[in-house]
Amino acid sequence: MAMTKLIYVLLLAIFVISMAATQVIAKDGQYHIDSGNYGQGSLKSYQCSGQCTRRCSKTQYHKPCMFFCQKCCAKCLCVPPGFYGNKSVCPCYNNWKTKQGGPKCP
């Protein structure tokens, strides 16, 4: 009887903790990334190559990705986190467009 109550309390505690963590991650219905290390001007020019290598590592278009990523990084001094997307943490990188209006930065 006591063991059953203990298991019940532990399961309830795990459930409550997981719900609290989910609410922190999903604040306002969106996933928020800590932009403290990724915003415009967060890199030095010598760091662009390494960050672009990370950003472009999973694409099949590695050479063009590296070319445009390094060009964008040199201008904006930032590269978004991850391999794709997350450009909102670096507005300069996100808003630089081609002549046709498409995104310039990968």
N, C-alpha and C positions, 0 to 999 in steps of 0.2 A: 504494500500500500504506500509506504513512504517513498519507495523507489519510483513508483508510477507518478507521484506528485512531483518529485524532483525532475524527472524527464519532462513532464508537462511544463514546469516552470522554465526549464532550460530552452525548450522549443519556443515557448512564448517570448522569451528574452531575445532569442536569435531572430525571430520574426519582427519584433519591435525595432531592433537595431538595423535590420536590413531595410525596413520601411523608412527609417530616418535617413539612412545613407542614400536611398533612392531619391528622396525629396531634395537633398542637398545637390545631387548631381543634376536632377531634372528641374532645377529652379526655373520658373517662368515657362516651363514646357520646352526649353531648349537646353542642349548640352553646352556647357560653358568651359572653355579652355583657359587656363591661366596664361594670360598674355604678357606676364611680367618679363619673360625672356625672349619674346618674339616680336615686339612692336618695332615700328620704324626707328631706325638708328640704333637698334640693339646690337648690331654686329660691327666689327671692324672690317675693312675691305679684305684683309688677309684671311678672314674666316669664311668668305663667300664660297670658295671652292669646296671646302669640307661640307658645308651646309647644303650646297647644291648636289653634291655627290649623294648625300643622304636622301634629299628630296627626290632625285631622279633614279634612285637605285632599283625601283621596281617597275619602271616603264620599259616598253619595248622600243621606244624612240629616245634612247639615251643621249645621243649626240645633240639633237635639236633641243632636248630638255635642258641639258647642261649649258648650251649656248645661251638660251633665253633666260634661264635661271640666273646665270652669272651676270648677264647684262642687267637684269632687274635688281639683283642684289647690289651691284655696284651703284645703282641709282638710289635705291631705297634703304640700303644697309639693313635688310631683314629678309628672312626666308621663313615662310609659315611652317608650323610644326607638321609632322606627318609626311606622307608620300603624295597626298592629293587633297585638295580642298583646304579648309581652315584659313582661307585667305583674309577673312575678316579681321584677323589679329594684326594684319599689316596692310592698311588702306592704300598706301602707295603701290605696293605690289599688286593689290587687288584691282585698282582702278586704272592702271596703265593699259591702254587698249591699242590694237593694231589699227591701220587705216580703215579696215573693213568693220571695225567696231568690236571685234572679238578680243578675248583676253590675250595679252602679250606674255604674261608671266605664267609659267606652269605651276 
